[in-house]
Structure formats: C-alpha cells, structure tokens
Amino acid sequence: MFTTSFTAEQQRELAKKLATFLSQYSHLSDSYIIEFFTEDLWHTLPSSWQPVLQDLSYPQIADLLLDATHEDRRYPSVWPLSLLAFRATAHALAFPRESRSEGCRVGGSVKPKEFLENHSQSSLLGHIFRKHVKPKKQHEIRKLGTLVKQLCEQTDCNRVVDVGSGQGHLTRFLSFGLGLSVTAIEADPTLVTMASKFDGQLVWALEKEKQKKFEMLTSNLPQNFPRHIAGWVNPKASWEAFIGQLKATSYARSDSNSQESELSKQQKSKKMSGVEFVDEKCCSCIHSDGHEGAYSEEDSLQGYPNFVLTGLHACGDLSATLLRHFVKCPHVRGITSVACCYMKITTKENPTPPGLVIPPAPPTPDQESVQSEFGYPMSSWVSGLSGHQLSYKAREGACHALEDYVRRLREESELLRSHCYRAMLETFIRDTRPDLRRAGIQTIKKSHLLPFTEYARLGLARVGLPPELPLDLGRVEAMLKEQGRVVVYFSLSLLLAPVVETMVLLDRMIYLQENGVNSQLVPLFNPNFSPRNFVLVALKPCGQ
C-alpha cells in the first residue's frame, strides 16, 4: 500500500533538483493568468516556444503537455529541446499522483469504481456512513479510515485524534465503523454541534435496524462514542498545550460517566431525536485556547494514552503543526496527514498570507512554541537550499486540479474561456482604475455561456465601476482570438503545480527524517475525484 521510502540522500538530492528547477521557472508559477494581457505574458515565453504552442488544439495541449502517462504523442511541428526538457523535467520531478489500486489515468473517469452502480453512494461504504456525506468525502473517509486502522494495529494503539474534524464524517467511520476510540477537534462550534447530531442519528439508525430484525436493543451497540471538542489547535502553541486540550475532555467525560447511563436511557425514551450522545459538559468546558479549570497542565501530561494522529485536508499550517506535535509529543505514535490550502501556509517571506486564520487567544508563555517556526520550509535542509522559496501564487497554483483541467481540454469545454474572459476584464478595469489590480470578482455563474459584454457588465459592477462602461469592441474581438494562447499559458503554469506540491511535501518528509522518523507518501485517493490525494504516513520507531 505504501510507496517505497526514499533514502535520506535521495530525498535531499531531489529537493535540490526541485529548488533549482522551480526557481528557474518561477516567472511561470508566480504569474497571474488574469494579467495575461496587461502584463503581455505570452511574450515572456521563450521565442522558440511561441510558434509551436500557439496553434495547439485543446486535446493536443492535454496530451502533449499535461498528461505524463500519454504514450502516443504526435507533434504537429518540431518542438525546441528546451520545451521538451521543461515538460520532461516537470513530469520527472513530481511525485506520481495516480493511485495504483484505483487504476486511474490523468483526466480519466471522474468517479472511482465504487460509484459505478450509484453515482452518489459508495458501494464499499456502509449506508449508515453515507448519510450527509458527499461522494468525494465517502471515498476519502473509507480509504483514510482503513489506513488509520492499519496504523493503530501496527502501533498497538486503539486511540485516534482527528484534528480539523468538521462534521465528523471520518470520526464516525473510525469510531462506529472500525471500533476505535476517537477524539475529534474542530475549531468551528457549529460543525461540532452538527457532528454530535449526526452521531446520534447514526446510533438511532442502528437501533432501528436492530428493531426490524427483532434483536435486543442493547445488543452490539457501539461502545466507543466519539468525543467532540470545539477547540482551536494553535500553530504557535506547544505540544503540551495540545495534550492539555485532549486531557480536558477526558476529565470532563470522567466526571460525567455516572450520568451517561441515565442519559442513554433518556435518549432512547425520546427515540434519540436531536443531538444524541453529546457530552455537553465535554463540549462546553473546553475553551478555544485549550484552558480548562478542573485540571492542571502537569496532570495533563501524566498517564495520557498513546494515540494515532490524523487530519483529513488539514488547512494551511495545521498540517505542519500536526507533524511537529507528532515529532515532539511522546504520546503520538503514528500520523496520517492529508494537506490542503498550501497558499495559507506561513513562510518567512510571507508570515501572514491572505486567508490565515488568527487564533482567538494567544498562547500563554508556558504554552508557547518557537515563534520562528513556519509552515514552509519545515526542514533544515530545504531551508538552506538556494531558490527554495515558494511564493503565495506558486503555492496557490499547487492547489489546482490538474486532472480536471485535462478533462476540460479533451472535452474542449466552454469552461476554458473563463480565464480569457477574466484577463480581458482586467484590461478594462485598469484602463479606468490603474490602481485596481487583481480585484476580487468572485464567481460569475455560468460565465462561460455569456457573451463577454454581459460578463464585463456583471464584473465591473462587482469592483465598483460603472456596469455600462464603454468597451472598445475591436479590442474585445482581438483579445477573444487570443483565447488559445491564454489556455496554453495557463497549462504551462499548471504543469508546475504538482512540482510545487512535491516540494512542500518532500520538505515535510525531510523534516521527519531529520528527526529520526521515516515516512511514506501515498497517493491514496483517486486524483480525478480528490485532487489533494497524497497522504503522508509515518510511525515512530520503537523506543522513540
């Protein structure tokens, strides 16, 4: 199931190659496609590339540029060696995204085989775990849950901490489906309430099934109910503070154990409607900064059981924080980390990127970790490499779904005109307001089906400009003819997205290796269905 681990030397050598390559082509990864016309991006490409790329059809762009697995490449003209080398190097340096178990190909079938019979219901996931869960999430929780269970068996742990648990879909599968003892932490109290409500609905569904089968109501009911915490995992706080958050819920539940049996009876008598099996004391006593009055932090570090840490699409610095807790905290024996939102990662160059969530309360001095730690780079090795820096735009680009774009190219989808429309609008915005650069327009529904003049009317209004601003129709027509070039340029920058993601994830692997832990990177999910499909998996050696 796991990829073969790189040796430490292979990891470091690959990082050097990645830094060199990405710094060489940073003008591509750092560019904004909406500035295609205002910055004349087409003519920033090597002059030898322009004539061979400008007339490619959309399917040719997919086959000749983006799909590394495409074998029957038929070139309409002779490509310069520099372009061939660029494409080959980008494909060679990026971690393979295809999941062998899924048998998928780039831009292939959108949904995995488990959805062939029913497009919205996984045939491999029990129906009680599919309620309220979208198909993509069904696929993810089934595969990640199974992997977490394997780690628990290998580490002899029955406890899991699910960070960034949202509505608790993964938590429920781990707890009710796989019999693990799970503590779930989510910063949004509304989602915590929903998770608890859905837990109760699941138990109610189980009881209804048993009633239909004329079985005892108490037979084989789940024993490990999830523990939900509404709490903020502060990237700047220490692992001791993190354990303090977990310990707080244990104290709260211990105090309420005597009430739980009676609570269950009451819930059953009410047919378990509303929020079921919610330990209200557990949820309400945990503050967002991790404080709780009934225990001391010294107590919280003594005798806490070992556990496996998991985070499904933990956003921005949260994934890096969990890896640091894994390395430093003796109670964490294994980790599965699925990252997302790379643009929200903090860096030395950009310590407060757009979208960064500010903690509700700063950590106290005894909780505070090293303030100079950023989300990237994590490893000493990558930090010392020339050209290792990744801009906000490069990291944002790494979140794009390459497989989805390949599919659009092969289908010659009308959606492909959206980038050209936005780039055209940028020229008219700057004609009127030169200071208004890359203004947020937000999504205009079905913009690809609108004539540009109507799109411009809607877009101009969203940035506070007159909707009826006169447009030079000659310029509009000329720019519309450049749509093919816009698509080519975006495809060239998109080719670098998996390379940037590889750099971020490899840095984390090297960080673990520097701290005595080997890891594997597993393309666990079908990338056509779940673009952020890599899972970083690590177990601590015995005695560490």
Phi, psi and omega in degrees: 000328183269151171290157177291132181291140170284148169288164179301320180294320178294322178297313181295320180294319178296320179299320178298315180296320179297315181298318180296313183293313183292324178291328179293325183247028181295335178297334177279310183291335182268354184276153178254124184296335179290349177259020183305316181273317185293330180253006179050053187296330182301321184275004169275347176286153176306138184300332180285341180279326191302311184293331182276343182261332192292337183253012179293140172285164181297315176299327177293323177299317180297313186283320187271336183250305195269327185271106181290339184268352182290127187260325186269072181274120179240110186272131178287344177206171181281122181273143176294150183299327181296323178289318177298320180293321178300310180297312183297319181292318179300316179291322184288326184277337183280140174298136178300132184263350184284134176272117182299322183293337181270342181060037186266160174231158183300127179071016181279207182305132184295315187256143179295170184299332183295350180250015181294319182284321181220118187294343182244000183229119178290129179285350184255003181238131181305145187298331181291341178264359181264344182294134181070006187246124178289157183307317180302315181291327176301313179301317185289314184290328179294313184286317180290321178301317178297321179293317178299319178300319178298317179296321178299320179293321182287332181260000182058040176247140174251002184250142180227140171246119182256110185260135186073046193282348176059231180277005172082021183295312177294318180304314181297319181294318179296318186280298184282327184274322186246002172073024181266155176270114191239132168250126183246132179243128180219134184286333183270110182300329179297318178292325177298316178298317179296319180300316179296320178297315181293327174303313181296321178297323179294315180296319178299319179296321178297317181294322178297320178298319181291326177296319180296331181267007178058038179259163177299139182299330185267000184282130174056027174289148180302137180261334184261085177284138180297150174252122183253131178240129169271099185205154180261124175270100187283121180300338181267356182270159183281167177292331177298321178293324178297313178296327177300321176298317181291320182294327181300317180292329178295317178297316182297318181290325178298319180294333186256003182301323182293339181270344191293321180297315179294323178300317180299318180298317181296319181295319179296321181293334178267012181059026171055041178275155178077221183270112185253149176052035176265122175277091186301322179297323179297315184287319189281336186274352182266118180272160185295341179266003175092004181274150175203135193280344189273000182214161176257158181295329177298318177298323187293341183263358184256125172073014179286135184290155176291155181205167173258136182258136178220151176210114180268109183057051174291125193280140172054233183289348183298320179297318178295321179298317180296323177295321178294320177296321178300316181292318190268333186269122182292342182280340182271115185260337180207163181211143166236120186238118174247114187265163172199176177053056181299334181292341179271002176291138175279146175225166178298323181286331183220078184288345179229071181293157176304138179090356179294129180276127180273131181298146181295333178210135179293151178293150175288161183305324181283345178266341192290139178265191179288121186289341184276001180282130178241169180288334176207138349282154176266327186271150176294325183296308181294325178301330183270358181277135174292131178083014182284346187297139177238122182288166175303316183294320178297318180289327175294320179297330180292347178271354181287152182267096181300319183297322180293322180291322176300319180297318178297319180297315182291330178273355184051049185294145175294343178298340183294343181279353185298319180295321179295317178303313183293322178294322176295315180300323180301324180294319182286327175297314183286335174301322183270319182230085182302336182278350184266092186251130177052045180295145180288120180261332189066170186287130171263117187302131177052039182298331182291345179264357182265150167293153185300324182299322178287320176301315181296321179300317180289320182290319180298320180297328183286343177252013175082017178257157181300125181299331182266023178305128181299135178246137175285104185294334176294316177295320179302312182297318181295319180289325177300327179289347180268007184303321179301319178294321178300315181295319178298313182297316179298323179295322177297318178290325179293331177300334180275347184302311179295333179290318177296315179300320177300319180297316180296314184287324177295321176303321180290322176297318179293321176302315178297316180298321178296338179255021172081018182236125173276152182217164174232149176249118187248122172282079193284322185263160174290116186293337176290341185251323182226091188304320177272081192255000181276138174241122175272120187241133179210144174235141177282141175297154177302136179088356180264000000 
